[in-house]
Amino acid sequence: MARPKRDDAELAAIAAELQAQRERELQEVGYLGRLFTQFSLPYKDPGTDRTAWGRESGPVRITVQPGLRVENGVTRSYGFPFGGVPRLILAHISTEAVLTGEPMIELGNSQSEYMRKVGLGRATGGKTGTIGRFQNQTERLLRATITIDFKDSYAHQRSRAIKLSVASNWDLWWTGERRESQPYLMPSSITLSPEFFKEVIDHPVPVDMNVLNLLQSAPMAMDIYIWLTYRMFKLEDPIQLSWQLLMLQFGSNLADTKQGRFQFRRDFSKHLESVRAFYPDLRVVVDDKAGLTLYPSPTHVTKKLSRRLRAID
């Protein structure tokens, strides 16, 4: 069960408070690896019958494959990670890696404690509760394989790619709150894979964790916010991006038809407006025919707060 959606007035009030915090340099700064600011995960479940899912951004392509298991001789899929939960988990473990400089991430002494750290609020059970969804998406994320291909002018002569999993090993206790009768409950932990850890440590991109938490029911808005936050750290001149390119990166599995392209423009524009509420200094112009024009804008995360800006290349 996702967090209840807030009405426009409540969202505007929260956005205004976060902007005030930003001006006072009180942001809750988190980090993501640079690659994960250009790509992400499915918005909705692609289904268990698919073997791969992917997106493209210019000369770079990402392919996500779900983890598999064999039960009684039958191969079964864990499914693709999708939606807001795995995005929050990625941001949290990436942030911990940057702040501690260690690949092993301690998750706390209970599932409920970790869910609060990630930003999922109070743990609730039942068919539509947050606990089952959190467990399911965590397993899907940790067991998935991600391949990132780099295409260039030598593509017919050269093959270049990064293949990674988020974690190399983990020990997760699916338990509720720690009680006095369980004072020494074994803590859970995730050890990041060398490839994932290197990407995060070498190229951390700062984001506002409060914004990600508030946008978690709209994963496309999360992706747009993360992407624009990264772009504005680097952008020196205006740049125009066509709807075609944007659809390859953010369009998920919408068909490349007149109806699919219209649906994408409508969805993207709606979620961009949600991002603007939290990022009022953002200078972006939307053209229904041409696409999106980005203009150099103040960074959303205050540069003084980010200790690793030098790594954004």
N, C-alpha and C positions, 0 to 999 in steps of 0.2 A: 504494500500500500504506500503510495507516494505521499509526500507532504501535501496537505490541502492547499489548493491554489489561492493566492491572495488577490483581493480586488485591486483595481488600479490605484485607488487612493492610498491603500496600505502600502502597495509597492512603491509609490512615489515618496511616501514618508520614509520608508526604509532606505531608498536610494539617496535621499537628501541627507540622511544621517551618515551613510557610508561616505558620501562626498565630503561631509564635514570632518569625518575621521581622516580621510585622505589628506585634506588640507592641513590637519593637525599632525600629520605623519604618524597616524595610529593604525595603519592598515595591518591586517593579518596576512603577511607575505608568505606565499608558498611557491613551489617550483615544479616545473615539468621539463623533461628533456626536450631539446629543440625539435627533434623529429616528431614528437607528439603534439607540437603546436601546429603542425601542418597536416597531420592525419589524426584520426581517432578510430572509433569503433562504430558498429551499427547503432542506429537509433532504436530500431525495433528488431525483434528476433527474426533472423533470416530463415530459421527452421532447421530441424535436425536432418533433413534430407540433402542439405547442401554440404559440400566438402570444402568450400573456400568462399571468401567474401573480400572485396577490395575497393580501393579508391585510387585516384591519380591526382597529382599536383605538379603541373609542368613536367619536368623530366624524371620525376620520382613517382614510384608506384608502390602501394602497400597491399599485401595480401595477408589475410588473417585466416588461420585454419584452426578448427576446434580440436581440443584434446580428445583422445579415443581411449577406450578400455575394452577388454575382452572378457565377457561373462559367459561361462558355460559354452565356450566356442563361438559365441556371437559377438561381433564387433558393434559397440554402441558409442555414440557421441555424447560428450558432456554438453555440447552446444556452444554457440558463440556468446561471448560477453557482449552485452548491449545495454543502452540506456544510461541514466545518470550515475548509478551506483559504481560501476567499474571506473568511470571517469574520476569520481571522488577518491576511490581507492588509489588509482594511479597518482593523483596529485598528492595524496597524503604520504605514500611510501617514497615518492620522489623527493618531497620536502624533507622527510626524515633523513634520507640519504645525504642530501646536500648539507643539512645542518650538523649531522654527526660525522660525516665522512666515512661511514661504515656501511657495508652491504647488508648486514643483518639488522632487520627492523623489528623492534619489540612492540607488540601490539597491546600490551596491558594484561591484566589478570582476569579479564572476563570478556566475553563477546560483547556484552552491553557497553562496557567501558570503551572498547575499540570503536563500536558503532557511533558513540558520541564523539570520539576524536575525529572520525572521518567526516561527521556532519550530518548523520542520519537521524539524529535526535533519539528519542526514547525507543528502546527495543520493544516491539509488540509481536505477539504470537498469532496463531490462527492462520487460516487459509490466505487471507489478504494482508497479514502482518508484515513487518519489516524484517523480522529475523530470517524467515525462510528465503526471502528475496536476497538478503545480504549473503547468506551462506551459498546460495546457488550461483550468484554472480561472482563471488570470490573464487569459487572452484573453477568456473568457466574462464575467468581471467588468468589464473595461475597456470592452468593446463593448456592454454592456447599457444600457438606458435605464430610469430609475426615475421614476415619476410619483406624487406624493403629493397626494391630494385632501383638502380640509378641508370638512367638512359642518357646518352650523350651522342655527339657526332661520330663516335667510334663504336656505336652500339653493335654494328655488324662484325666488329673485330674483338670486342671486349665484353665480358660479363662481370658486373660489379654489383654486389648486394650485401646486406646485413641480415642475418637470420638470428632471431632472438626469442627467448621466452622471458617473461617478466621476472620469474624466480627460478632458482636452481633447486631449492628445497624449501619446505615449510612444515610447521608443526602447529596446527590450529585446533584449539579446544572449543567445540561448539557448546558452550555452557552459558548460563544466564548470569545474574549478578553474583558476585562473591559474597558469601555469608560468613558469620562468625564461626559456624561449624566447619567452614572450609577455608581456614586462614592461609593455607599454603598451596592454594590452587596453582597448578603449573601454568606459567605465562605462555602465551602464544607468540610465535615469531615467524617471519618470512626472511629468507636470505635471497637477495636479488641476484640474478644471473650476472656474470662478469660483463656481458655485452650491454645489458640494460643499465647496470650501475655505471659503466664508463660513459654511456650517452648522457645520463643525468648529471654526473659529476663534471664532465668536460663541457657541456653546453646547457647549463640550467637557465631557464627562462622564468622570470618572476611573474606571478599572478596574485590576485587578491582572493584568498580562500573564502572570504565572506561572500563574494559575488558568485563563486562557483556553487557554494552551498545553496544560495537563494535561487539559482537557475537550474537546480538539479532535476526538476520535473520537465525541463525542456533541453534535452541533450544537444540539439542543433545550436541553441543559443549559447550553451557552454562552449561548443567548438568555435563559434564565431568570436566570442569574447577572447578565448585563449589565442586564437589566430591573430586577431587585430592587436592584442596586447604585444605579441611578438613583433608584428610588422612595424608598429610604431616605435619600437626601439631602434630600428634600422632605417626607416624610411627618411630619405633626404629630399626627394622630388616626388611630385604627384605621379601616380601610376593608375592606369585603367585596366580593369579585369573584365573580360567578357562573361556573359551568363554561361556560355558553354564551358569555359574553364572552371567557373565557380561550381557548376553542376557536377563536374567530374570529381571535385574535391568534397563538396558538401551534399550532393544530391542523393546519397545513399543508393537505393535501388529503383528510383523513379525511372520510368521508361523515357527514352529519348524521342518523345513524340510531342506534338503541339500541346496536348493536354498535360503531359509530364513536365514539359518546360514551363508552362504556365503555373502549374502547381508548385514547382520549385521556386520560381520568382516570388510567388505569394508567400510561401513558407519562410524563405530567406529574409524577405523584407520585414515580415512580422517579427521574427526573432532578432533581427538587427535593431528594431525599435526597442525591444526589451534590453538589449545591451546598451543602447544609448542612455537609457534611464540611469544606469550605473556609471557610465563613462561619458559625461556631458561634454568633455573637451574633445571628443572624437570628431574628426572632420572627414566625413564620408558622404559622397553624393551618389544617389541611386538613380539610374536612368532605365526606364522600362525596356528600352531597346538595346542600349549600348552595354549596360552592366553596371559595374561599381567603379567609382573613382576614389582612390585613397589619397588624402593630402597629409603631409607631415603634421602630426598632432603631439601634444604633450603626452609623455608616457603615463599609463594609468597607475602603475606602481611607482611610488616616489623613489627616485634613483638613490637617495640617501639611505633608504631602507634596505636596498638590495646589496648584499655583500659580494655577489658573484656576477655583476653586470659585465665585467671584462670578458667573460666567456661567451657572450652572445655574439657570434660571428656570422 
